[in-house]
Amino acid sequence: MINELDVIALAEAMTVKHFAEDKTILLRRGQVGTVVEVYKNGEAFEVEFSDNDGQTYAMIAVKPDKLIVLYHDIKEPTAKLSPQKN
Protein backbone atom coordinates (compact mmCIF):
# COMPACT_ATOMS: atom_id res chain seq x y z
CA MET A 1 0.00 0.00 0.00
CA ILE A 2 1.30 3.44 -0.94
CA ASN A 3 0.65 6.34 1.43
CA GLU A 4 1.11 10.10 1.45
CA LEU A 5 4.76 11.06 2.17
CA ASP A 6 6.10 7.65 1.10
CA VAL A 7 9.43 7.80 -0.70
CA ILE A 8 9.14 6.05 -4.04
CA ALA A 9 11.14 5.21 -7.15
CA LEU A 10 9.77 5.11 -10.67
CA ALA A 11 9.43 1.61 -12.10
CA GLU A 12 9.91 2.96 -15.64
CA ALA A 13 11.24 6.09 -17.33
CA MET A 14 8.87 8.85 -18.41
CA THR A 15 9.13 12.28 -19.99
CA VAL A 16 7.43 15.19 -18.22
CA LYS A 17 7.36 18.99 -18.22
CA HIS A 18 9.84 20.66 -15.87
CA PHE A 19 7.94 22.13 -12.89
CA ALA A 20 9.38 25.67 -13.22
CA GLU A 21 10.75 25.84 -16.75
CA ASP A 22 9.09 25.34 -20.11
CA LYS A 23 11.06 22.27 -21.15
CA THR A 24 10.63 18.52 -21.28
CA ILE A 25 12.79 16.41 -18.97
CA LEU A 26 13.39 12.69 -18.61
CA LEU A 27 12.61 11.04 -15.28
CA ARG A 28 14.67 7.86 -15.32
CA ARG A 29 13.64 4.45 -14.06
CA GLY A 30 14.66 4.52 -10.40
CA GLN A 31 14.22 8.30 -10.05
CA VAL A 32 13.29 9.02 -6.42
CA GLY A 33 10.30 11.15 -5.41
CA THR A 34 7.80 11.71 -2.60
CA VAL A 35 4.07 11.01 -2.67
CA VAL A 36 2.31 14.29 -1.83
CA GLU A 37 -1.29 13.29 -2.54
CA VAL A 38 -3.34 10.10 -2.93
CA TYR A 39 -6.12 10.17 -5.55
CA LYS A 40 -9.30 8.05 -5.50
CA ASN A 41 -8.27 5.55 -2.83
CA GLY A 42 -4.92 4.83 -4.46
CA GLU A 43 -5.85 4.78 -8.15
CA ALA A 44 -3.09 7.38 -8.71
CA PHE A 45 -0.59 9.41 -6.70
CA GLU A 46 0.78 12.94 -7.05
CA VAL A 47 4.55 12.57 -6.80
CA GLU A 48 7.02 15.39 -6.28
CA PHE A 49 10.58 15.09 -7.58
CA SER A 50 13.17 17.46 -6.07
CA ASP A 51 16.90 18.03 -6.42
CA ASN A 52 19.46 17.85 -3.59
CA ASP A 53 18.71 21.49 -2.68
CA GLY A 54 15.00 20.72 -2.23
CA GLN A 55 13.95 22.51 -5.43
CA THR A 56 11.05 20.79 -7.17
CA TYR A 57 11.71 19.95 -10.81
CA ALA A 58 8.66 17.76 -11.51
CA MET A 59 5.27 17.01 -9.99
CA ILE A 60 3.14 14.43 -11.75
CA ALA A 61 0.26 12.00 -11.21
CA VAL A 62 1.44 8.39 -11.46
CA LYS A 63 -0.47 5.09 -11.34
CA PRO A 64 0.58 2.66 -8.59
CA ASP A 65 1.96 0.02 -10.99
CA LYS A 66 4.61 2.56 -12.07
CA LEU A 67 5.90 3.09 -8.50
CA ILE A 68 8.10 1.19 -6.08
CA VAL A 69 7.94 2.14 -2.39
CA LEU A 70 11.39 2.54 -0.82
CA TYR A 71 12.09 1.52 2.77
CA HIS A 72 14.85 2.67 5.13
CA ASP A 73 14.05 0.44 8.10
CA ILE A 74 13.89 -3.31 8.51
CA LYS A 75 10.88 -5.34 9.57
CA GLU A 76 10.70 -8.74 11.15
CA PRO A 77 9.17 -11.24 8.73
CA THR A 78 5.62 -12.28 9.57
CA ALA A 79 6.10 -15.66 7.92
CA LYS A 80 9.05 -17.95 7.53
CA LEU A 81 10.87 -17.14 4.31
CA SER A 82 12.29 -19.96 2.24
CA PRO A 83 15.86 -19.59 1.02
CA GLN A 84 16.28 -18.51 -2.58
CA LYS A 85 18.09 -20.79 -4.97
CA ASN A 86 20.32 -19.31 -7.65
N, CA, C and O of each residue as an XYZ file, in Angstrom:
344
protein
N       0.832     -1.168      0.000
C       0.000      0.000      0.000
C       0.884      1.241      0.000
O       1.857      1.317      0.751
N       0.551      2.197     -0.829
C       1.303      3.441     -0.942
C       0.541      4.528     -0.199
O      -0.672      4.665     -0.356
N       1.261      5.298      0.610
C       0.652      6.341      1.427
C       1.277      7.696      1.141
O       2.365      7.788      0.571
N       0.573      8.747      1.546
C       1.114     10.100      1.452
C       2.432     10.176      2.222
O       2.545      9.629      3.318
N       3.410     10.843      1.657
C       4.764     11.057      2.169
C       5.680      9.844      2.032
O       6.817      9.881      2.501
N       5.207      8.767      1.398
C       6.105      7.648      1.103
C       7.159      8.095      0.101
O       6.880      8.881     -0.805
N       8.358      7.590      0.274
C       9.428      7.804     -0.696
C       9.330      6.671     -1.708
O       9.258      5.497     -1.346
N       9.328      7.047     -2.983
C       9.139      6.054     -4.044
C      10.247      6.165     -5.091
O      11.016      7.126     -5.113
N      10.302      5.159     -5.949
C      11.137      5.207     -7.148
C      10.244      4.847     -8.329
O       9.319      4.044     -8.199
N      10.527      5.442     -9.468
C       9.768      5.112    -10.670
C      10.162      3.730    -11.172
O      11.343      3.385    -11.199
N       9.177      2.950    -11.566
C       9.429      1.615    -12.102
C       9.792      1.660    -13.583
O      10.304      0.682    -14.128
N       9.531      2.790    -14.234
C       9.908      2.958    -15.638
C      10.154      4.438    -15.921
O       9.643      5.309    -15.217
N      10.934      4.706    -16.952
C      11.243      6.088    -17.329
C      10.013      6.759    -17.931
O       9.158      6.097    -18.519
N       9.933      8.083    -17.777
C       8.866      8.854    -18.405
C       9.335     10.279    -18.650
O      10.149     10.815    -17.897
N       8.816     10.884    -19.708
C       9.130     12.278    -19.989
C       8.003     13.147    -19.450
O       6.825     12.811    -19.577
N       8.385     14.276    -18.842
C       7.425     15.187    -18.224
C       7.889     16.621    -18.450
O       9.025     16.857    -18.860
N       7.004     17.573    -18.179
C       7.363     18.987    -18.222
C       8.057     19.364    -16.922
O       7.623     18.971    -15.838
N       9.141     20.131    -17.039
C       9.840     20.656    -15.868
C       8.859     21.517    -15.084
O       8.071     22.251    -15.680
N       8.897     21.439    -13.762
C       7.943     22.130    -12.892
C       8.010     23.651    -13.045
O       6.972     24.312    -13.029
N       9.215     24.220    -13.194
C       9.380     25.674    -13.216
C       9.783     26.229    -14.581
O       9.640     27.426    -14.829
N      10.276     25.382    -15.449
C      10.752     25.841    -16.755
C       9.933     25.192    -17.860
O       9.380     24.107    -17.683
N       9.863     25.858    -18.987
C       9.086     25.335    -20.110
C       9.954     24.414    -20.959
O      10.313     24.746    -22.088
N      10.287     23.246    -20.396
C      11.065     22.268    -21.146
C      10.669     20.869    -20.704
O      10.161     20.668    -19.601
N      10.907     19.918    -21.574
C      10.629     18.515    -21.280
C      11.874     17.892    -20.671
O      12.988     18.119    -21.142
N      11.677     17.104    -19.622
C      12.792     16.413    -18.974
C      12.487     14.920    -18.895
O      11.331     14.503    -18.965
N      13.530     14.138    -18.750
C      13.389     12.691    -18.606
C      13.530     12.317    -17.139
O      14.542     12.619    -16.507
N      12.508     11.656    -16.601
C      12.614     11.037    -15.282
C      13.001      9.591    -15.545
O      12.261      8.849    -16.190
N      14.148      9.201    -15.048
C      14.674      7.861    -15.323
C      14.023      6.802    -14.443
O      13.502      7.108    -13.371
N      14.056      5.571    -14.897
C      13.644      4.448    -14.062
C      14.518      4.484    -12.822
O      15.742      4.553    -12.934
N      13.916      4.439    -11.646
C      14.663      4.521    -10.400
C      14.721      5.919     -9.815
O      15.211      6.104     -8.701
N      14.221      6.920    -10.560
C      14.216      8.299    -10.053
C      13.389      8.336     -8.770
O      12.300      7.765     -8.709
N      13.911      9.009     -7.749
C      13.290      9.019     -6.422
C      12.419     10.258     -6.247
O      12.814     11.365     -6.614
N      11.230     10.058     -5.680
C      10.305     11.152     -5.407
C       9.535     10.883     -4.125
O       9.748      9.875     -3.451
N       8.629     11.811     -3.800
C       7.803     11.709     -2.596
C       6.336     11.831     -2.970
O       5.958     12.724     -3.728
N       5.510     10.940     -2.445
C       4.065     11.011     -2.667
C       3.525     12.184     -1.849
O       3.704     12.234     -0.632
N       2.860     13.130     -2.527
C       2.312     14.292     -1.830
C       0.789     14.284     -1.790
O       0.181     15.057     -1.048
N       0.167     13.409     -2.587
C      -1.286     13.285     -2.540
C      -1.705     11.928     -3.084
O      -1.095     11.397     -4.012
N      -2.763     11.377     -2.487
C      -3.336     10.104     -2.929
C      -4.672     10.417     -3.592
O      -5.512     11.094     -2.999
N      -4.878      9.931     -4.819
C      -6.121     10.166     -5.553
C      -6.989      8.921     -5.559
O      -6.492      7.810     -5.740
N      -8.281      9.107     -5.363
C      -9.299      8.049     -5.498
C      -8.886      6.729     -4.862
O      -8.819      5.702     -5.537
N      -8.613      6.760     -3.580
C      -8.268      5.546     -2.833
C      -7.100      4.772     -3.435
O      -7.092      3.541     -3.419
N      -6.124      5.485     -3.959
C      -4.924      4.832     -4.455
C      -4.916      4.491     -5.931
O      -4.051      3.740     -6.381
N      -5.868      5.027     -6.704
C      -5.853      4.782     -8.153
C      -4.696      5.513     -8.827
O      -4.218      5.091     -9.880
N      -4.245      6.618     -8.213
C      -3.094      7.377     -8.714
C      -2.521      8.182     -7.552
O      -3.166      8.361     -6.519
N      -1.290      8.664     -7.748
C      -0.586      9.406     -6.704
C       0.110     10.612     -7.310
O       0.734     10.505     -8.366
N       0.007     11.763     -6.647
C       0.777     12.936     -7.051
C       2.157     12.782     -6.427
O       2.285     12.650     -5.210
N       3.185     12.799     -7.265
C       4.547     12.570     -6.801
C       5.394     13.792     -7.121
O       5.381     14.301     -8.242
N       6.125     14.249     -6.122
C       7.022     15.394     -6.277
C       8.456     14.887     -6.401
O       8.891     14.031     -5.630
N       9.177     15.417     -7.369
C      10.584     15.095     -7.578
C      11.389     16.360     -7.343
O      11.124     17.392     -7.960
N      12.376     16.286     -6.448
C      13.168     17.456     -6.068
C      14.649     17.147     -6.169
O      15.068     15.994     -6.069
N      15.446     18.213     -6.371
C      16.897     18.034     -6.424
C      17.482     18.023     -5.009
O      16.740     18.101     -4.030
N      18.797     17.926     -4.903
C      19.462     17.848     -3.591
C      19.313     19.115     -2.761
O      19.536     19.089     -1.551
N      18.934     20.237     -3.403
C      18.706     21.490     -2.684
C      17.242     21.662     -2.290
O      16.868     22.690     -1.726
N      16.415     20.663     -2.582
C      15.002     20.724     -2.229
C      14.140     21.467     -3.235
O      12.969     21.734     -2.965
N      14.701     21.807     -4.396
C      13.948     22.515     -5.432
C      13.187     21.504     -6.292
O      13.775     20.580     -6.854
N      11.885     21.695     -6.381
C      11.049     20.787     -7.166
C      11.316     20.976     -8.652
O      11.312     22.102     -9.149
N      11.548     19.872     -9.363
C      11.711     19.954    -10.815
C      10.597     19.225    -11.563
O      10.457     19.398    -12.773
N       9.806     18.419    -10.866
C       8.664     17.763    -11.505
C       7.641     17.380    -10.449
O       7.987     17.016     -9.325
N       6.365     17.470    -10.838
C       5.271     17.012     -9.992
C       4.234     16.425    -10.935
O       3.654     17.133    -11.758
N       4.005     15.115    -10.804
C       3.135     14.426    -11.753
C       2.254     13.402    -11.046
O       2.586     12.916     -9.964
N       1.124     13.084    -11.679
C       0.263     12.002    -11.206
C       0.756     10.700    -11.832
O       1.003     10.633    -13.036
N       0.895      9.669    -11.002
C       1.436      8.389    -11.455
C       0.552      7.260    -10.935
O       0.112      7.293     -9.786
N       0.294      6.267    -11.773
C      -0.474      5.086    -11.344
C       0.406      4.193    -10.468
O       1.627      4.184    -10.629
N      -0.195      3.446     -9.547
C       0.583      2.657     -8.585
C       1.486      1.595     -9.208
O       2.524      1.265     -8.633
N       1.115      1.053    -10.372
C       1.958      0.021    -10.985
C       3.252      0.588    -11.569
O       4.115     -0.170    -12.012
N       3.390      1.904    -11.571
C       4.609      2.560    -12.070
C       5.517      3.007    -10.928
O       6.530      3.665    -11.162
N       5.156      2.650     -9.684
C       5.895      3.095     -8.502
C       6.408      1.923     -7.676
O       5.791      0.859     -7.625
N       7.539      2.140     -7.038
C       8.101      1.190     -6.079
C       8.320      1.957     -4.784
O       9.025      2.966     -4.777
N       7.728      1.496     -3.692
C       7.935      2.143     -2.393
C       9.319      1.770     -1.878
O       9.717      0.606     -1.933
N      10.053      2.765     -1.377
C      11.387      2.539     -0.825
C      11.308      2.522      0.695
O      10.540      3.276      1.291
N      12.096      1.669      1.312
C      12.091      1.519      2.769
C      13.488      1.754      3.315
O      14.478      1.351      2.705
N      13.566      2.411      4.470
C      14.847      2.670      5.125
C      15.041      1.807      6.365
O      16.165      1.649      6.840
N      13.961      1.253      6.888
C      14.055      0.444      8.102
C      13.834     -1.027      7.760
O      13.418     -1.363      6.651
N      14.114     -1.882      8.710
C      13.889     -3.310      8.508
C      12.681     -3.742      9.319
O      12.349     -3.132     10.335
N      12.044     -4.774      8.870
C      10.884     -5.339      9.567
C      11.136     -6.817      9.794
O      11.773     -7.487      8.981
N      10.632     -7.309     10.898
C      10.697     -8.743     11.154
C       9.714     -9.435     10.218
O       8.594     -8.954     10.046
N      10.104    -10.544      9.614
C       9.168    -11.240      8.725
C       7.988    -11.790      9.520
O       8.143    -12.248     10.652
N       6.812    -11.736      8.908
C       5.620    -12.277      9.567
C       5.440    -13.753      9.248
O       4.645    -14.435      9.894
N       6.154    -14.239      8.278
C       6.101    -15.660      7.919
C       7.520    -16.124      7.638
O       8.392    -15.332      7.282
N       7.730    -17.397      7.802
C       9.054    -17.953      7.532
C       9.345    -17.860      6.034
O       8.559    -18.321      5.207
N      10.475    -17.262      5.704
C      10.871    -17.138      4.308
C      11.706    -18.334      3.908
O      12.566    -18.778      4.669
N      11.459    -18.859      2.717
C      12.294    -19.962      2.245
C      13.519    -19.393      1.533
O      13.440    -18.356      0.874
N      14.644    -20.079      1.671
C      15.861    -19.585      1.023
C      15.713    -19.587     -0.493
O      15.085    -20.474     -1.071
N      16.301    -18.578     -1.121
C      16.276    -18.508     -2.581
C      17.387    -19.361     -3.154
O      18.486    -19.436     -2.604
N      17.082    -20.000     -4.269
C      18.095    -20.791     -4.966
C      18.517    -20.028     -6.200
O      17.682    -19.464     -6.907
N      19.802    -20.011     -6.457
C      20.317    -19.314     -7.648
C      20.482    -20.252     -8.799
O      20.904    -19.837     -9.879
